[in-house]
Amino acid sequence: MSQRNHLVEDPRAMRALAHPARLAILGRLQTEGPATATECARVAGLSPSACSYHLRMLAKYGFVEDAPPRGDGRERLWRAPHRGITISEPDELTSELVEAKNVLSRTVVDQMVEETFRYLESSARESKQWRQAALLAHMLLRVNAEELAELGERVTAILEPYLSKSRSPEEAPPDARLIRGIVHLFPHSPAP
C-alpha cells in the first residue's frame, strides 16, 4: 500500500465515493488489506455481486485495484493502493465541485454520526478502563486561519504514528484495538 493519500480532484470521483457501501468497502481494504468481493460484501451489507459492482466503480476512479492472488489464485482480490484520501481544495470552486464535495462530506459525516451512536449504545459493555479512556469532546476555539492550519497539522502529527494504516497489528501492543478518531476543525457557523 502506498504511504500517500489519494488526491481526489474530479467531482465525478467524489460522487462515486459518496455511497455508504463504497466507503465501507474502501475502509475495509485500507484497514485490513486485500480482500475478495465476498469478504468486502460482509462489511458493506451487500451480496457479493452487488459488492463486485461497487468495487468496479471504485476501481474506475483509482480508489481500489487488483491485488496479487493468494492461494490457488482462483479468487479475484482487491486492494486499496493508498492509505487514505484527500479532497482537493482548488483556488476556484465550481458549483459542480462544491456540490460533489458536499455530497461526499455528508455521507462521511453521516457514517461518523452512526458509528458514534453505535459506540454510545454499546459503551456499557466496555470495561471501565476503556470507558474512561474514551474521549468525546466538543470545543469552541478562537484562532485565525494560520493558527487553525497549524493546529490541524499538529493534531495530525500526534495521531500519525497510531493510525491503523501506519501501525500494523504486530507493531501495536497485544491489547490494542481499532479506535475511531474524529477530528473536525472548521469555522463556526452560527445558527440562523
C-alpha positions in Angstrom: 0.0 0.0 0.0 1.2 3.5 -0.8 2.1 5.7 2.1 0.4 8.7 0.5 -3.2 9.6 0.2 -5.2 9.5 -3.0 -5.7 13.1 -4.1 -9.3 13.4 -5.4 -9.9 16.3 -7.7 -12.6 15.0 -10.0 -16.2 15.7 -8.9 -17.3 12.5 -10.6 -14.8 10.5 -8.4 -16.2 12.3 -5.3 -19.8 11.4 -6.3 -18.7 7.8 -7.0 -17.2 7.5 -3.5 -20.2 9.2 -1.8 -22.0 5.9 -1.2 -22.1 4.3 2.2 -21.3 0.8 0.8 -18.4 2.1 -1.2 -17.0 3.9 1.8 -17.3 0.8 3.9 -15.6 -1.3 1.2 -12.8 1.2 0.9 -12.4 1.4 4.7 -12.2 -2.4 4.9 -9.5 -2.6 2.2 -7.5 0.2 3.8 -7.7 -1.2 7.3 -7.4 -4.9 6.8 -5.7 -5.3 3.4 -6.6 -7.2 0.3 -10.0 -9.0 0.1 -12.4 -10.6 -2.3 -15.8 -9.2 -3.2 -17.4 -11.7 -0.9 -15.3 -10.6 2.1 -16.0 -6.9 1.3 -19.7 -7.7 0.9 -19.9 -8.7 4.6 -18.8 -5.2 5.9 -21.0 -3.4 3.3 -24.1 -5.5 3.9 -24.3 -6.4 0.2 -24.5 -9.5 -1.9 -21.1 -10.5 -3.5 -22.4 -9.5 -6.9 -23.5 -6.1 -5.8 -20.2 -5.6 -4.0 -18.4 -6.5 -7.2 -20.2 -3.7 -9.0 -19.2 -1.2 -6.3 -15.6 -2.4 -6.4 -15.5 -1.8 -10.2 -16.8 1.7 -9.6 -14.2 2.3 -7.0 -11.5 0.9 -9.4 -12.7 3.2 -12.2 -11.6 6.2 -10.1 -8.4 4.6 -8.7 -9.7 4.0 -5.2 -9.1 0.3 -5.4 -7.2 -2.0 -7.8 -6.5 -5.7 -8.4 -4.3 -7.3 -5.7 -1.8 -10.1 -6.2 -3.5 -13.5 -6.0 -3.4 -15.7 -2.9 -3.6 -19.4 -2.6 -4.5 -21.1 -5.8 -5.3 -17.7 -7.4 -8.9 -18.5 -8.4 -10.4 -15.6 -6.4 -10.1 -12.0 -7.5 -8.5 -9.9 -4.8 -8.9 -6.2 -4.5 -6.7 -3.8 -2.5 -6.6 -0.1 -1.7 -3.4 1.4 -3.2 -3.5 4.4 -0.9 -3.7 4.7 2.8 -6.5 7.4 2.7 -8.0 10.1 0.5 -7.5 13.8 0.4 -10.1 16.0 -1.3 -8.5 18.8 -3.3 -9.1 22.4 -2.3 -8.5 24.3 -5.6 -8.3 28.1 -5.7 -11.5 28.3 -7.7 -14.5 26.3 -6.6 -17.0 25.4 -9.3 -20.6 24.7 -8.4 -20.1 21.1 -9.6 -17.1 20.7 -7.3 -18.9 22.3 -4.3 -21.9 20.1 -4.8 -19.8 16.9 -5.1 -17.7 17.7 -2.1 -20.9 18.4 -0.1 -22.5 15.1 -1.1 -19.3 13.1 -0.2 -18.8 15.1 3.1 -22.4 14.5 4.1 -22.1 10.7 3.5 -18.8 10.6 5.5 -20.3 12.6 8.4 -23.5 10.6 8.4 -21.3 7.4 8.9 -19.3 9.1 11.7 -22.5 10.0 13.5 -23.9 6.5 13.1 -20.6 5.0 14.4 -20.7 7.4 17.4 -24.2 6.4 18.3 -23.3 2.7 18.0 -20.5 3.3 20.5 -22.7 5.2 22.9 -25.3 2.4 22.7 -22.7 -0.3 23.4 -20.4 1.6 25.7 -21.9 0.0 28.9 -20.4 -3.3 27.7 -16.9 -1.9 27.6 -14.6 -2.2 30.6 -14.2 0.7 33.0 -10.7 1.2 31.7 -11.9 1.6 28.0 -14.9 3.8 29.0 -12.6 6.1 31.0 -10.0 6.2 28.1 -12.6 7.1 25.5 -13.0 10.9 24.7 -16.0 12.6 23.2 -15.3 16.3 23.4 -16.9 19.3 21.8 -14.9 22.5 21.9 -15.1 26.0 20.6 -11.7 27.5 19.7 -10.7 31.1 19.0 -8.0 31.1 16.3 -7.1 32.7 13.0 -6.7 30.8 9.7 -2.9 30.4 10.2 -3.4 29.0 13.7 -6.1 26.7 12.5 -3.9 25.3 9.8 -1.1 24.8 12.3 -3.4 23.2 14.8 -4.6 20.7 12.2 -1.0 19.9 11.3 0.0 19.4 14.9 -3.0 17.2 15.7 -2.4 15.1 12.6 1.3 14.7 13.5 0.4 13.5 17.0 -2.1 10.9 15.6 0.0 9.7 12.6 2.1 7.1 14.5 -1.1 5.4 15.8 -3.1 5.3 12.6 -4.0 1.8 11.6 -2.6 2.5 8.2 0.8 3.4 9.8 0.9 0.8 12.5 0.4 -2.9 11.8 -1.2 -5.2 14.4 2.2 -6.7 15.0 3.7 -3.3 15.9 0.9 -2.4 18.3 0.6 -3.6 21.9 -1.2 -7.0 22.1 -4.3 -5.5 23.7 -4.6 -2.7 21.1 -8.0 -2.2 19.4 -9.2 -0.2 16.4 -10.3 3.2 17.7 -12.4 5.6 15.7 -10.9 9.1 15.9 -12.8 12.0 14.5 -11.2 15.5 14.3 -13.3 18.4 13.0 -11.7 21.8 12.8 -13.7 24.3 10.8 -15.0 27.8 11.2 -18.1 28.1 13.4 -21.3 29.0 11.6 -23.9 30.4 14.0 -27.4 29.0 13.7 -29.7 31.3 11.6 
